């Protein structure tokens, strides 16, 4: 029975030990989870800030384009109003009676400004008297908005389709659309004559878009939209033109603000849209049109570079995560190895093998456990165990230090690689910006707060004559600012650094610049500043406006000349006479005004025709110029009336002698193409002494009255008052 009990005891099954996770597995899971969570947080943060930065950069670019388009359209409308005012002041337009002569003036203007599709002059009833190319002459336009609006003041008509001119103008790829400018025209005597109307072709706006967008903008689908106040798209993609839109950017632009937004358009796509409103900075007295300028770009294209960076960050982050997970596995195995060794030794001793219990000094718990077990085996192995433990600790320490060095070296290499990627991105962005500035139509100059040039693009080299290498490092004032303006430039520059206020910086102004060859020329300048950690960086865009100034001077000269005799007209006389009076007052010399009216001119004009009359007036003008000094002024007021301004006189007798000389000159026969005629003249003389208070207008009136007195006394004489 005892044997039976032993057998039964020997075959008794031991309870099965439940399986548990090993320490290495637990450590690996914990470290991997920590790495994954950390990497996810870093990726989310990087993605967020990179997306915000990319969107901000794209929006700033679109906002800048909207500013440029707005300024270009405002300048174009202002220039059109200026041209209309100059044309309305031309003598043939104000007083001319020959439609062919007025038409020649309009055709000349149309030739110089081809965007003016039609220029016309109406009478007071609204009938077209003369027009460029003769279009609509004789047509009643009294019901057209531009005629009604331009009867009393300058009128600007909004974008509209062509009605009367649709079938008369040449066929083009685009339908004819106009923007109108109209204003009242008065005769030289102040009486209302009619309305001058100009139709600006909408191709002008398309030309502005073509000059604004560089090839890179078109490649990346940047689109310009000009929207009327009622939401109708006047300029934009073909499928949107003439349609009505309603977007957030349009609502913001109507408030007069500028900026950029991300929004969803009616076509279902999301765009980044820059917006601005024209007419917010109009000059006094100039009517304006409130057009919304929208510059849009598909959001996926605007953020394409960011998406590429996002994918690269995900790949790099994933690779780093895998690497850290492998390191975690290795570290977990390293931490669990002492316990595995101790477990193996205990198992061997349990199975009867004379295995030595190692004393492990990896960390406190293992060391304490191994030491306790080693003491149980026997003190005789204590010294050997200590020596082995020291040797193992030394190896472990070297191994751990080596692994730490390798890990740190790998981390440093990864950080350097990431830094190189970021540096490459920054260099690409800098190269793109530099390429944009180098190919800009305007000259670009940047300088630091000491006025030293930092950058200088190719257009600046062409405009100012200095190469990039010659200009960089030099003072802007010494290279570009004319000597007479340098003191004022320096004061304004220092005033801005001290107060943040300037008459030039953050404004668009017209100034004079100095070229390398010493020639001064007019420019339009826009200067902005960027605050940096140390001081400011100033950025300037400038372009030559010499042609614009010459055109303005030419038009002004035409407005001051009598087209028939080439003498100064009434307007020039009104400007000249006060200057002559002021000079006489400074020098203590009297000034004389001679008012001359021809006797018998009407008979020549009626008997031989207007062409003979015009030839006679031109010949009389030349004789009068030959009868006075070069310092004196001969002007034609209107018809057969002339005025002579005499300066540097000694008294009444000098004026009377000049008048007698003119009368003798005019008494000589005139050999005209039609016949030889003789006429005379009646002259009225009015004196202005330095102490007199008589105004120029009163002086002309007195001379006019003296002329009528000369006629009453028998004509062909001079009478002084």
GUKOLZA-859387 format. One record per atom (N, C-alpha, C): x, y, z; residue in one letter. Coordinates in pm, whole numbers, plus 50000, padded with zeros to 5 digits. Layout:
XYZa...
This chain:
500834987950000x500005000050000x500855012450000x502005011450064x502945022650066x503495025249926x503805014149854x504295015649716x503245021949626x502045017449651x500965023149568x500855038049588x501005042349711x500925056849739x502065064549671x503265058049669x504405064649604x504175066149453x503625055449396x503345056249250x502325067049221x501325066949305x500285077049284x500845091149300x501755092349398x502355105649419x503265109549303x504015099649250x504935102549138x504195106549012x503025101148991x502265104448869x501295116148887x501325122149007x500395133549028x500815145148938x499895150848866x500185161848773x500395174948849x501505182248809x501785195248870x500835205848811x500445215148895x499565225848842x500295234048735x499615237248627x500185244648514x500315259448549x501545264548529x501805278748560x501255287648446x500425297148478x499875305748371x500995313848305x500895315448171x501915323048099x501705338048117x502845344748140x502815359348158x503765365948058x503515378648031x504375385947939x505745387948001x506745387247913x508105389147959x508385404147976x509425407048059x509795420948087x510215428147958x510965421347871x511415427647746x510225431847660x509185423147658x507985426447579x507285438647634x507145438947770x506475450447832x507225463447808x508555462847823x509355474947800x509255479447654x509345469647562x509255473047419x507925479747385x506825474047436x505495479747410x505405493947465x505895496047588x505815509347649x506625519747573x507885516247537x508735525847466x508175528747328x507725518347254x507165520447120x505925529347124x505085526947225x503885535347238x504265549847263x505265551847349x505725565547377x506275572247251x507075564747175x507655570247052x506565573746952x505585564946934x504525567246837x503715579746873x503345580847003x502565592447046x503365605347027x504665604947064x505505616847048x505625620846902x505865610946813x506005614046671x504705619546612x503565613846654x502295618846604x502065633346644x502395636646769x502235650446816x503125659846736x504395655846717x505325664146640x504845666046497x504355655146435x503895656146297x502685665446285x501755664546382x500575673146380x500985687846394x501915690646487x502355704346506x503065709746381x503985701746326x504705705946205x503735708246090x502765699046073x501785700445967x500965713145983x500555716046109x499735727846134x500485740746102x501695742046157x502435754446137x502885755945992x503285744945927x503695745745787x502505749745698x501325744045725x500145747545646x499775762145665x499835766845791x499515780845818x500475790145746x501765786745751x502775795245686x502605795245535x502365783345476x502205782545331x500985790445285x499875789045358x498665796445320x498885811445335x499575815745441x499845829845461x500675835645347x501725828345304x502575833045196x501775834345066x500945824145036x500145824744914x499145836244918x498505838445034x497545849245046x498205862945032x499395864545090x500105877245076x500445880044929x500835869744855x501155871544712x499905875844635x498775869244660x497535872844590x497055886744631x497215890144760x496835903544805x497675914144737x498965911644723x499845921244655x499425923044510x499075911944441x498615913044302x497325921144293x496415919444392x495185927344390x495475942144408x496455945644495x496845959744508x497365965244375x498255957444311x498855962244188x497805964144079x496845954744067x495785956143967x494905968044000x494575969844129x493745981344169x494445994444133x495745995644169x496486007944141x496576010343990x496805999743911x496896001543766x495586006743709x494446001143753x493156005543701x492836019843747x493186023243873x492956036843921x493786046843841x495056043243814x495886052243736x495346053643594x494886042643535x494346043343400x493126052243391x492186050943487x490986059343486x491346074043510x492276076543604x492696090343631x493366096443509x494196088343439x494866093343320x493836096443210x492786088143199x491756090443097x491006103543125x490706106243254x490026118743291x490916130743258x492236129543291x493166140443259x493206143043109x493276132243030x493296133842885x492026140742836x490876136642891x489606142642850x489586157542880x490116161542997x490136175743032x491056183542940x492216177742906x493146184642815x492516186042676x491876175142627x491246175842494x490156186442492x489356187342602x488266197142607x488776211442608x490056213742648x490616227142652x491296231142520x491456221542425x492096224842298x491236234942220x491916244642159x491196255242087x490296249841977x490746240241893x489826235241789x488566228941847x488686222541964x487526216142025x486586226542086x487166236942147x486346246942215x485656256542116x486456261042016x485936271641931x485836267741783x486406256141746x486416252441605x485006250341550x484786254941429x483486253441363x483516243041251x484726238641216x484886229141106x484946214941162x483936206541138x483966192841193x485196185041149x485676187541028x486856180140979x488076183241063x488226196041102x489366199941186x489276193441324x488076193341382x487886186941514x488136171941501x487646165941390x487856151541371x489336148141362x490136157041296x491586154441288x492216154141427x491766163241514x492286163241652x491936150041720x490666145641705x490246133141770x491006121241712x491206120941578x491936109841516x493386109541564x493976121441585x495366122041634x495456116241775x494496120041859x494486114541996x494246099541992x493306095141907x492986080941895x494206072741849x495016078941762x496216072041714x497226069941827x497376080041914x498326078942026x497776070342140x496446069442151x495836061642258x494816052042195x495286040742138x494396031742063x493306025542150x493446025742282x492386020142367x491136028942369x491246041342320x490066049942310x489296045742185x488276037742201x487556032242086x486806043142009x486356053642080x485566064142013x485706076942092x485896088442023x485936101742083x484986110442001x484076117442069x483116125541996x482726138142071x482266148341995x481806160942051x480376163342003x479476166342096x478086168942062x477796183842075x476646187842016x476186201442042x475316201142168x474716212442200x473956213242327x472706204642323x472236200842204x471026192642192x471336177642195x472616173942191x472966159842196x473256153642061x473406161641959x473736156541826x475256156541809x475816145441760x477266144041744x477716153141631x478586163041664x479106172541566x480306166741493x481246160841570x482456155141511x482886143341598x483496133141533x483916121241607x485106114941536x485866107141610x487006100041552x486506090541444x487206090941330x486876082741211x485476085741157x484866096641207x483556100741155x482406092141204x482656083141303x481606073941349x480536081641426x479276078941398x478096084441466x477916099441442x478646105641352x478436119941327x477026122141274x476336131941334x474966134841299x473946126541376x474396117041460x473486108441536x473096115641666x471836114241707x471336120041832x471656110641948x472496115142041x472886106842158x472386113242288x471366121742276x470906129142394x470356120042503x469946107642467x469406098642569x470466089342627x471696090242578x472766081642631x473176086642768x473436077742864x473806081843000x475036090943003x476026088442914x477236096642921x476956111042883x475996113342788x475676127142752x474956134242867x473976127442926x473236133643037x474146136543156x475046126943185x475926128843300x476996139143277x477436141243152x478536150443124x478096164443089x476796167843100x476356181243062x476846192043159x476986188543287x477336198643388x478646195743460x479166183643453x480366180143528x481006167943463x482186164543517x482876152643467x482066140343505x481836131543407x481036119543430x481856107243389x481806097043472x482466084343442x481386073643436x481226067243319x480206056943301x480776043043324x479996034743392x480466021343427x480516012443303x481116000743320x481295990643215x479945987043153x479845987543019x478585984642951x478875979842809x477955972642747x478155968042609x477965979442510x478555977642392x478395987442285x476985986442227x476345997942201x475015998142142x475066004242001x475286017441998x475296024141868x476516020441785x477646017041852x478896014441780x479135999741751x478255990941792x478515976541781x478785972341635x477975977841541x478105973841401x479055982841322x479585993441387x480426002941314x481906000941341x482235995241457x483645992941491x484135980041427x485445978541407x485985966141347x485665954141434x485475942541371x485205930241444x486465925541516x486305921341641x487435916341721x487045903041784x488035896441843x487755883641910x486815885542027x486955896642099x486085899442213x484965908742170x483865907842238x482775917242216x483185931142264x482655941442197x483005955142236x482305958742367x483105962942464x482615967842593x483355980742625x482655990542686x483246003642707x483156008042853x484036017442889x483926025943007x483966040242956x483016048542997x482846061942940x483386072843031x483906083442969x484226096043037x483616107242953x482876116243017x482276127442947x482366139843035x482436151442972x482476163943047x481996175142957x481506186243016x481016197342935x482166204942870x481906210242750x482876218242675x482306232342659x483126242342688x482686256342676x483546263442574x482936273442509x483696282042419x484696290342498x485626296842430x486626305342496x485956316642573x484776320942526x484076331742596x483236326642712x483306313642741x482606308042856x481256302242827x480736303542705x479416298142673x479496282942652x478446276142697x478376261542687x478266257342540x479126247842500x479126243442361x478486229742344x478806220542431x478296206942417x479026197542513x479036184642481x479626174442567x480686166842488x481856165142551x482916156842494x482806142842556x482706132642474x482596118942522x483726110242471x484246101542559x485306092042523x484866078142568x484926068342475x484646054342508x485976046942517x486306042442638x487536034642659x487236019842637x487946013542542x487725999342513x488135990842632x487335980442658x487625971742774x488885963442751x489405963242627x490675956342604x491805962642684x491595975242725x492555981842815x492745973742943x491635969043002x491745961243126x492445948043102x492175941742987x492865929042957x494355931342941x494715942642883x496135945742871x496795947343007x496065953443103x496625954643238x496865941043299x495925931643279x496095918043334x497305911343272x497455912643139x498595906143073x499925911743122x499965924943152x501215930843202x501435927743349x500335924543423x500465922043567x500945907943595x500365897943526x500675883943556x501935879643483x502895874943556x504105869343496x503815855043454x504645849143366x504385835343320x504215825443434x504955827343544x504815817843656x503415818443715x502815830743719x501455832043772x500465824543685x500585825743551x499645818843462x499835803743472x501105799343488x501365784943499x500665779043620x500625786843728x499985781943849x498545786743863x497905789643749x496445792043740x495995803743825x496815814443832x496365826643899x495445834143803x494245837943848x493255844443764x492855857743823x492675867843736x492265881243776x490795883143737x489975887543833x488575890443808x488295904943847x487615912243758x487145925743787x485615924943790x485035928743904x483595926743927x482935940343949x481825942343876x481065954643891x480345954644025x479815966444064x479185967744195x477965958744211x477325955144097x476155946344106x476525931444101x477825928344109x478265914444111x478525908443975x478385916243867x478625911043733x480135910643707x480635899243659x482055897743628x482335904443494x483135915243499x483475922543376x484715916743310x485595910843388x486845905443335x487225893243417x487555882543351x487905870343422x487895858443327x487785846343380x487695834543293x486485835443200x486595829443081x485535830742981x484175826243033x484185815343112x482895810043156x482245818543265x482985828243323x482415836743427x482055850743377x482635855243265x482385868743219x480905870743186x480415882543226x479025886743207x478055879243299x478585870743390x477715863943486x477825870843622x476885867643710x476845873643844x477375863643947x478235868544035x478805860044140x478515866144276x478615857944379x478475862544518x479435854344603x480535860544646x481545853744726x481905862144846x482535855744942x482985862945062x483995873645026x484935870444936x485955880244899x485315892444833x484255890444753x483575901744690x482915910644795x482275904444895x481655912345003x482705920445079x483855914345106x484925921445177x485475932845092x485655930644962x486195941144875x485245953144870x483925950544870x482965961644864x483055970744984x483565965945097x483725974345216x484905983745203x485725982345100x486895990745081x488155985445143x488105973845210x489295968045271x490045959645168x491295956245203x492125947645119x492625935945202x492875924745138x493365912945209x493225900645121x493175889145184x493025876545112x492295866645203x491475857645143x490715847645218x490745834445143x490505823745219x490295810545159x488785808245155x488255804645039x486795803645026x486435793444918x485185789244920x484655779944821x483845787744719x484155786144588x483475793344480x482295785044427x481435791644350x480265784344299x480585772044217x481805771144160x482145759244082x482505747244170x482425749044303x482685738044395x484125736844439x485035744244377x486455743544413x486775753944519x487815751044597x488275760544698x489435768544640x489395781544664x490425790644613x490955799244727x492195803744711x492725814944790x492505827444707x491835837644763x491435849344686x491935862044754x492735870144679x493115883544724x492095893444671x491785903744749x490735913044708x491155927444737x490625936744657x490825951144674x489695958244602x489565971244624x488485979244564x489095991444499x488765993844371x489276005644302x488516018044348x489116029744317x488456042344343x488526047044486x489256040344575x489326044444715x490356055244738x491246057544639x492296067544655x492266077444540x491066081244497x490926090144383x491366104344418x491826111544316x492206125444335x490956134044350x491076145644422x489906154344440x489366158944305x488046158744293x487406163144170x487296152544063x487856140644086x487786129843987x486726119744030x485676118043954x484706107443987x485356093843972x484876084144046x485486070844045x484436060144025x484906048143988x484076036243976x484566026044077x483646020644154x483996010844258x483935996844198x485075991844154x485185978344100x485925969544199x485435957744222x486135948144308x487185940744226x488405940444276x489505933044212x489735920244291x489505908644226x489685895744291x490795888144218x491825883944292x492915875744238x492825862144305x492465851844229x492225838844290x493185828344234x493415817944314x494265806644276x493715794244346x493565783144273x493085770944338x493935767544460x493235764044569x493945761544695x494915750044682x494555739644604x495455728244594x496735731644520x496655741444427x497875745644356x498695755044443x497995764244514x498715773544599x499475766344710x498935755044757x499565747744868x500265735044819x500565734344689x501195722144635x502545719444700x503355730044716x504665728044779x504525723044922x503495728144991x503285723545128x502895708745131x502055704545033x501665690345031x502885681345010x503815685844922x505035677944901x505835677145031x505965688845097x506695688945225x506005680145327x504665680145326x503905672045420x504215657245401x504245652745274x504555638645248x505975635145291x506905644345266x508275641645306x508405640845458x507685649845527x507715649445674x507135636145725x506055631345660x505465618645702x506445607045681x507135607045565x508095596145541x509255596745639x509785609045660x510915610245754x510475606645895x509265611545934x508765608346068x508555593446086x508005586845981x507825572345991x509145564946006x510145569645927x511455563045936x512065564746075x511955576946128x512485579346263x511745570846365x510415569646349x509635561346442x510075546746440x510285541446318x510745527546307x512115525746372x512995535746346x514335534946405x514275535146557x513455544246610x513335544846756x512705532146811x511765526146738x511165513546784x512215502446790x513085501946689x514165491846692x515105494246809x515395506946832x516255510146947x515565505947077x514225507947082x513495504147203x513545488947225x513445481347116x513525466647129x514895462547182x515935468947123x517285465547169x517485469147315x516975481047353x517115485347492x516335476247586x515135471947545x514335463047630x515055449547650x515635444447541x516375431847554x517575433447645x518215445247633x519375447547718x518975448047866x517835454447891x517375455248031x516935441648085x516345433547996x515825420548043x516885409648047x518045411947983x519065401547975x519545396748114x519815406048210x520255401048342x519235391748407x517945395348393x516925386748454x516855373348382x517025373448247x517025360748174x518175351648220x519355357848239x520505349948286x520255344148425x519715352548509x519425347748645x518375336948644x517375338648559x516325328348549x516905315248496x517805316048399x518415303848344x519255296548448x520015304148527x520845297948632x519975291048737x518905297648776x517995291748877x517365279048821x516985279548691x516375267748629x517355256048625x518625258848592x519645248348587x519875242148725x519955250848826x520155245548961x518955237549006x517735241648961x516535234348998x516525220548934x517125219748812x517175206948743x518385198448786x519175203748879x520265195948934x521625199248879x521765208448790x523055212248734x523735221748832x525025219848851x525775228148945x526125241448878x525175249048855x525385262048791x525625272648897x526495282148863x526795293148955x525755304248938x525295308749052x524325319849046x525115332749022x524895339348911x525635351648885x525105363248968x526025371949007x525625384449074x525625395548968x524445400148936x524285409748825x524115423748883x524905433448830x524855447248881x524225456748779x523265451748698x522655460248596x521805471248656x520915467448744x520145477348817x519825471548954x519325479749043x519275476549186x518515463649216x517355461949157x516535450449190x517235437349151x517785436849030x518465424748985x519715422149069x520435433049099x521655431449179x521325425849319x520295431249380x519925426449514x519495411849511x518715408149411x518255394349401x519405384749375x520285388149283x521405379249251x522365377749368x522605388749438x523505387949554x522935378749662x521645379949686x521015371349788x521115356649750x520865353349623x520965339549578x522405334449582x523355343449546x524765339349547x525235336149689x524785343849786x525155341049925x524625327449970x523475323849920x522895310949954x523735299549895x524335301349776x525155290849715x526415288249798x527015298849845x528205296749927x529115308749923x529705311350042x530595322750049x531925320049979x532225307049954x533505304149890x533605309849750x532465312049687x532505317449551x532335332749550x532405338649673x532105352849682x533125361249605x534475358049630x535495366149563x535455364049411x535265351149371x535175348649226x533955355549166x532865354949239x531635361349189x531775376549177x532495382249280x532695396749272x533535400549151x534635392549128x535485395449014x534705394348883x533925383548871x533125381648749x532095393048733x531515396948849x530505407648843x531125420748797x532345423748852x533025436048809x533335435748660x533795423848613x534115422448470x532865424348384x531775418048428x530525419348352x530005433848355x530135440248472x529685454148482x530465463248388x531815460548384x532645468548295x532235466648149x532015454248109x531585451647972x530225458047942x529335456448038x528005462448017x528095477748005x528945483648092x529085498248089x529645502847954x530705495747905x531275499247776x530245497747665x529495486647673x528475484147570x527385495047574x526955498347697x525905508547709x526405522147659x527645525547697x528195538447652x528345538647499x528775527347444x528905526547298x527555528347229x526545521547286x525205522747228x524675537147240x524955543447357x524515557347374x525175566547272x526505564347253x527215572547155x526645570447015x526385557546980x525825554646849x524445560946832x523645559946938x522315565846932x522375581046913x523255587446993x523385601946982x523925605946845x524885598246794x525425601146661x524355599746554x523525589446567x522445587446470x521425598846478x521085602746604x520135613746622x520675626646564x522005629046587x522625641046532x522615640846379x522895629246320x522885628046174x521495630546118x520475624846186x519095627046142x518725641946149x519155648546261x518855662746277x519545670946167x520805667046136x521525674146030x520845672245894x520385660045866x519685657545741x518415665945730x517665666645842x516455674745843x516785689545822x517875694145886x518295707945870x518675710945726x519355701245660x519725702945520x518495703945430x517475695745460x516225696345382x515575710045396x515505714945521x514895728045545x515715738945477x517065737645486x517925747645423x517735747645271x517595735645210x517335734945066x516035741845030x514995739745112x513695746145088x513825761445092x514555766145195x514735780545208x515505786245089x516525778945044x517295783544929x516435783844803x515555773644785x514665773544670x513705785444674x513145788244796x512235799644809x512955812744780x514195813744831x514975825844806x515265827344657x515595816044589x515875816544446x514635820744367x513455815544407x512215819344339x511945834244355x512115839344479x511895853544504x512885862044424x514155857844422x515165865544349x514855865444199x514415853844147x514065853244004x512905862543973x511925863144063x510785872144044x511235886644040x512105890444137x512585904244142x513465907544022x514295897843980x515195900343867x514415902643738x513245896043724x512455897043601x511295906743614x511265914443723x510205924243741x510345935543639x509225941643599x509255952643504x509825965343566x509685966743697x510195978543768x511585975643823x512355986443840x513655985243907x513415982444055x514165972744111x514025969044252x515325972044325x515215979144438x516375982544521x515995979944667x516895973344740x516705971844885x517935977444955x517705983445073x518815989245150x518525987845298x519615988745378x519445987745523x519156001445581x519046002145715x518636014645778x519726025345774x520936021645731x522006031645713x522016037345572x521056033245488x520996038145352x521946031145258x522506019645298x523446012245215x522676001945132x522976001345003x522265992444910x522625977944941x521585969444953x521765955244982x521525946844857x520545950844777x520215943144656x519825952744545x519925947744419x519805956744301x519525947644183x518305948244125x517985938544019x518435943443881x518195934743783x518675937643647x518005950043588x516705952043619x516005963743567x516615976643624x517085976143750x517755987743809x519075990643737x519765979943693x521005982043617x520705989543487x519645985243415x519295991743289x518836006143311x518066008543416x517456021543439x518476031843488x519376027743581x520256037343649x521706036543603x522086025843531x523416025343473x524476018543558x524186015343684x525156008743772x524885993743772x525955985543765x525775971143774x525495967243918x525045954843935x524735949844069x525965950544161x527105945944112x528315945844195x528775959844229x528575969444137x528975983144165x528045989944264x526765986344262x525785993344347x525755987944489x525845974644506x525725968644640x526865973544728x526495978044849x527485983244943x527685998144935x527076004644832x527186019144818x525976026144880x526146039244908x525066047244963x524046050444853x522776047944881x521726050744783x521676065644749x521856074344848x521786088744824x522846093144726x524066087844735x525156091944647x524986086544505x524326075044488x524186069044356x522946073844282x521836075644350x520536077444283x519926091244308x520116096944429x519446109544464x520236121244405x519576130544331x520266142444279x520856150744394x521996157444371x522666165044479x521746175044546x520886181844471x520026192044531x518996186144625x518716173144616x517666166944696x518236158544811x519556157044819x520116147844917x519886152245061x519976165445087x519766170145223x518346167145270x517366170145184x515976167145220x515746152245236x516376144145148x516246129645160x516796124745294x517976130045333x518566125645460x517706129245579x517136141445579x516286145545691x515036136845699x514406134145586x513196125745586x513516111545633x514676106345591x515076092845630x515276091945781x516006101845839x516236101945984x514926104046060x514056112646006x512766115046071x511946102046080x511996093945974x511276081045977x511876071646082x513216070846090x513846061946187x513496065846331x513286079146354x512996083946488x511506083246523x510636086046424x509196087146453x508336076946381x508896070346277x508086061146198x507206068046096x507396081246075x506596088845979x507496094045869x506956094245744x507746098645630x506826103245519x507336112845438x506596117445320x506796108345200x507726098745210x508066090145096x507796075645126x508236070845243x508156056645276x506696052645296x506346041145241x504986035645244x504016044245163x504546050945062x503726059144972x504176056744828x503376061144733x503726060944591x503836075444546x505056079944512x505316093944482x506086094944351x506086107144295x506866110244176x508046118944217x509276114744182x510486121644220x511426122344099x512586128444123x513646129144022x514796120344065x515296111943974x516416103044004x517626107043921x518796102143964x520066105343898x520616092843834x520856093443701x521466082343630x522986082943641x523656072143610x525116071543624x525826082143540x525256085443422x525896095343336x525586109643379x524946111543495x524666124743548x523346130643503x522596123443421x521306128443372x520226125943478x519436136143506x518306134743598x517036132243518x516186123543568x514966120043497x513866116743597x512596118643560x511486116443653x511186101543670x510826097643792x510456083843822x509216083743909x508526072243908x507466069544006x508016059444105x507976062844234x508666055144338x507666050044439x507806037044477x507026031044586x508026024544681x508036029144808x508996024244907x508236018045024x508656006145064x508115999545182x509245995745276x508895992645399x509935988845495x509495976245569x510475968345608x510255956045683x511075956845811x510385955545925x511095955846052x511835942646073x513085943646114x513895931946141x514385932446286x515105921846327x515585921646466x516475933646495x517235937646397x518095949246413x517785959246302x516945969046334x516645979646238x515605975846136x515705981946018x514735980245911x515435975945782x514655969545695x515055967045557x514075974745469x514605983745385x513765992045299x513765986145158x512565985045097x512365979044965x511715989544876x512335992244760x511846002644670x511645997044530x510516000844466x510245997844326x510096011244253x510796012944141x510716025544068x510766022943918x510086031843843x510156030843697x510116044743634x510656045543514x510836058143443x509486063143390x509156075943418x507896081843369x508206093643277x509386093143212x509756104243123x508746105943010x508326094642948x507376095642836x506056101642881x505616097843001x504346103543052x504476118643071x505626123243127x505826137443149x505886145043017x506566139042916x506666145542786x505286146742721x504466136242734x503116136742678x502286147642745x502386148642880x501656159142951x502106173042908x503446174742893x503966187742850x503506191042709x503476180642621x503036182942483x501576187242478x500736180342554x499316184042557x499116197942616x499906201342718x499796214642778x500216225342677x501306222242599x501726231842497x500656234042391x499976223142350x498896224442252x497756232942305x497496231842436x496386239242497x496686254142506x497976258342499x498346272442514x498666279142380x498526272142267x498856277642136x497586279642051x497566290441976x496506292541878x496836284041755x495996274641715x496356265241608x496516271841471x495896283441450x495966289741318x497256297641301x497566306541397x498716315641384x499926311041461x499776300541545x500866295641631x501276305941735x500426316141756x500676325941863x500106320641995x500546325942109x499886322542236x498406326142228x497556317442287x496126320042285x495696327542411x494376329042428x493846336442544x494326330242675x494296316942682x494716310242806x496166313242839x497056312842735x498456315942759x498636330542801x497836339542740x497926353642776x497546355842922x496476349042968x496036350443107x497136345843203x497926335943162x499046331543246x500246340943236x500486346443115x501686354543090x501586368343150x500406374843140x500276388843179x500596391243327x500096383043422x500486385343563x501986384443584x502666375543511x504126374443525x504796387243477x504326392943366x504906405243313x504686416743411x503486417643469x503206428243566x504106426843688x504306414443734x505166412243851x506606416243822x507116413043701x508476417143665x508586432343660x507596438943602x507626453443596x507646459743735x506866453843828x506856459143964x508216457544031x508886446044007x510206443844068x511236453544011x511166456643879x512176465043814x511786479843812x510566483143857x510126497043857x509816502343718x509416493443625x509116497243488x507636494943458x507026503943376x505616501843341x505466490843237x504246485343229x503866475143131x502686480443051x502706478442921x501616483242834x500916471442770x499576472442760x498766462442691x498116469142571x498396463942451x497826469142327x496756459342278x495516464142267x494396456042217x494156460142072x494356451041976x494296454041833x493146446641767x492336454141688x491256448241610x491406453041465x491346443541368x491576446841228x490386454441170x490676464241083x489646471841012x489526466040872x488366461240836x488156456140701x488436441340685x488656434140792x488946419940779x487726412240731x486546416340777x485326409140738x485126409640586x485476420940525x485326421840380x486236412240307x487476410640354x488386401140291x487866386940310x487406384040430x486926370540462x485706367040380x484786376940364x483566374140287x483836374240138x484746382640094x484976384039951x485846373039893x486826368239968x487766358539912x487726344939982x486906343740084x486756330640149x487556329540279x487186319240355x487826317440486x489296313940471x489656306740363x491066303140348x491916315540328x491426325140252x492156337640236x492216345140368x491106344940445x491106351440576x492116345240670x492196331840666x493166325040753x494596328540712x494826329140578x496176332640529x496536346840571x495566355840567x495806369740607x496136370440756x495416363040840x495686363340984x497086358241014x497506347540944x498846342340968x499906352540928x499696359540815x500676369540770x500716381340867x499546385640915x499486396741012x500246392941139x500066380341184x500756375841306x502276376941289x502796372841173x504236373741149x504716388141144x503916397041081x504326411141077x504336417341217x503366413741299x503316419341435x504496414441518x504866401741500x506026396541572x507286404041530x507396407341399x508566414641351x508586429141396x507436434641437x507366448741476x507666450841623x507756440341703x508016441941848x509316434841883x509726436442008x510956430142055x510686415442092x511776408142103x511646393942140x511156392342283x511366402542366x510916401842505x509436404842519x508796410142413x507376413342418x506556401142374x505266401542402x504376390242374x503266394542280x503076386642172x501956388842079x501036376742091x499746378942122x498786368042141x497546370842057x496886359842014x495626361041943x494506356542037x493506365742056x492396362242144x491376353842069x490826359041962x489826351841882x489546360141758x489176353441649x488826360741527x489976369541482x489706382741466x490736392241422x491196401241536x491116396441661x491536404041778x492886398941826x493826408041847x495156404641895x495486413342017x496376408542103x496836416042220x498356415542220x498996427242246x500456428042257x500796432842397x501696425842467x502156429642600x503576434742586x503796447642623x505116454042612x505716455542750x506946451442768x507646452342897x508866461442884x509436465243000x510676473143006x510516486342931x509366493342953x509136506342891x509606517542983x509816529342922x510196541143001x509006550443023x507936548942944x506776557542960x505746555042854x504686564042851x503586562542756x504076563542611x505086571942590x505536574542453x506106562042389x506816553542469x507366541042415x506256532042362x505166530942438x504046522542395x503406528142268x503266541642260x502646547742143x503526545742019x504856546142037x505746544241923x505626530041868x505526520241958x505366506441912x504036504741839x502966511141892x501666510241827x501716516341686x502396527941672x502526534241539x503306525241445x504336518541498x505126509541414x504276497941363x503426492641451x502536481641410x501556486441304x500986498641323x500036503941225x500686505641089x501936510941088x502636512740961x502916499340894x503246489540974x503536476240918x502286470240854x501136471940919x499906465940869x499336473540749x499766486340728x499246494040615x499846489440482x500946481740488x501546476740365x500626466140303x500496465540173x499586455840109x499986441340141x498996432640142x499196418440171x498966410640042x500006403739994x499896395639872x499436381639911x498136379139898x497586366139934x497516357239810x497206344739828x497076335439716x495906339239627x494836344639687x493646348039610x493726362039549x494356371539622x494426385339576x495366393139665x495666405439625x496456414639708x495476424339773x495496424939908x494526433039981x495266442640073x494526452840118x495056462640215x494036464240326x494536464340447x493666466540563x494386475540660x493686479440765x494296487240874x493856481141006x494206488041115x493866482841247x493586494341342x492776491541444x492506500841553x493126495041679x493906503441751x494656498641867x494276506741990x493976499442099x493756505642229x494916502542322x495396512742394x496576511142480x496176513742625x496556504242713x496346505842858x497676503942927x498056513543013x499346513043084x499136507743226x500136500443273x500146495743414x501466499943476x501376509043575x502576513843644x502816505243767x504066505043816x504406496243930x503516498444051x503036511244072x502226513844191x500746511244168x500336507844044x498916505444015x498426492544080x497126492044108x496486479944163x495556473444061x495636477643937x494766472143833x495096457443810x494076449043803x494276434743778x494526432443629x495106420643591x495306417743448x494006418143368x492926412743423x491646412743351x491146427143328x491296435543433x490876449443418x491736456743314x493026453443310x493936459843214x493516456443071x493166443743046x492716439842912x491406446842877x490506448142977x489226454942953x489446469642918x490386476342987x490686490442956x491236491742814x492156482842777x492716483342641x491636480842536x490696471842566x489596468942475x488726481442456x488446488542567x487656500842557x488356511542476x489696512642494x490446522542416x490426519142267x490416506142235x490356502042095x489036506642031x487926504942104x486646509442050x486626524742032x487326531742122x487436546242108x488186549741980x489236541841947x489996544141824x489116541941701x488266531941705x487366529541592x486386541241574x485866546441687x484906557441678x485576570141621x486886571641644x487596583441597x488066582141452x487706571341385x488016570241244x488856558241206x489176549441298x489946537341273x491376540741231x492196530141208x493596531341163x494366540941254x494206539441384x494896547941480x495016540741614x495796546641702x495976541241836x495516551441937x494786547242039x494266555942145x494686549942279x495236558242368x495686553642501x494736558742607x494586551242714x493766555442829x494666557342950x
